[in-house]
């Protein structure tokens, strides 16, 4: 049996996928003893009715919070600082340290790393600071970011050091902003991952624990503390996946009407279509996110096929949405989506390739890495599906430089997990 759990500050909801294709839902309110105790009560009730659980997937998008208590320092490594320092992008009131260095998109050194200058500047970083390091060309060659990190570790003052090359984007600003937000989520993610592992481990010691992601998939819970940014915005994609499961939909368009509005998305081979960027408060984040857009009459006009439509009970439904079957539900789609979410993984990066043979080799190697990681997550190798495998030319870059994008998922397609649309609700207590 697979279980999906939505973690919220006011209530915790669960969806159970039974081997016969049916599913049940349950939820408990969060009392004064906190979210952890509520999850324990909910899992305890599940353990009494279904003692055998193979996997538990948590959606924590409503529970992750930014922690900005520690001061932030930004380190920018480039061949030269901005001509006008007053006009450069700022990160709130965070001090910015400029260091000479950086690489080209081919991984060649633009300028030697100024280690001596950075050692002198690093002494001004307040003890207990969060430090984010971003270098030009680090996505291809992270040597200068790593060298700066070693100096900071020798200094011994920073609370944490985050390298922006961990986030796949050719944009310096996008990588830096993603790294800063990810670092602010880490303290809460560490505490939450530990609490979830302890509670679920007591109730279901043999179950595999995972956490949902922004692409509508899931990864082992152990990855949440390192990369919480990829789970912080998973709510809408997982809602969408739960709606698709109710419709038995693996391929096609789906419209979801909820209290948050009317949303349109597309599924391909049982997983949401994605885009490589997510906008948050006007800034771009480097995370693969389900491509969900507000549904409008103009957007849906003239389609030869009517999209599937799921309506959450009580949600307003525009008058122009008619002519098709409507699936109505009054239970938590996010918990159901978490239970149905496939294991997912990506291979993203920038490589240099001179001919078609080298490009094909890079693509095959990326696919092999994705398959190996999904198997390490616990997936059967035969269940792995490569949904996207392509090389993309990098705009305004060297002709030999291409971006690799490989997406793999594992497990049963979402449309075949449920035998019907009837949902049995557990009694609320």
Number of C-alpha atoms within 10 A of each C-alpha: 18 21 28 28 30 29 25 18 16 14 16 23 23 29 31 23 20 17 12 10 12 16 24 17 23 23 26 18 19 19 12 8 8 13 22 18 15 23 27 18 19 19 24 18 17 21 14 10 9 13 13 14 20 14 16 25 32 27 28 26 24 16 16 23 15 14 14 13 10 16 17 25 24 21 21 23 27 22 20 13 14 12 8 7 9 8 8 10 10 12 14 7 9 12 15 15 17 19 23 20 23 28 25 17 24 17 18 12 18 16 15 13 22 17 16 11 12 19 15 9 13 19 12 12 20 15 14 15 17 23 25 25 25 28 29 25 28 28 27 21 21 20 19 27 26 17 13 24 19 13 15 20 13 9 14 11 17 20 15 17 19 21 23 26 25 16 20 23 24 22 13 17 16 19 26 27 19 24 27 23 17 24 27 20 23 22 18 16 28 16 12 20 20 14 16 20 17 15 18 19 14 13 19 22 14 13 18 19 24 28 28 36 32 25 27 32 29 30 22 20 20 15 16 25 20 16 18 25 27 24 28 22 25 26 24 22 29 32 21 28 35 27 31 33 27 25 21 20 23 20 17 17 19 24 26 28 24 17 13 11 13 21 18 21 23 22 22 15 18 27 27 27 21 21 14 16 17 19 11 9 5 7 12 17 26 24 24 20 25 29 20 20 12 13 18 14 11 8 11 16 10 9 8 7 10 18 19 20 23 23 20 19 14 12 16 14 16 12 7 11 18 11 7 11 11 15 16 17 17 12 20 21 28 29 31 33 34 34 34 33 33 26 26 28 23 22 20 17 20 24 19 18 17 11 9 9 10 13 19 14 12 17 20 14 13 22 21 13 17 23 28 15 16 24 17 12 19 13 19 13 14 10 14 21 18 17 14 13 17 15 19 12 15 15 10 6 13 13 12 15 20 22 18 21 19 22 20 23 27 25 19 17 22 27 23 17 20 20 16 14 15 12 15 12 14 11 9 8 7
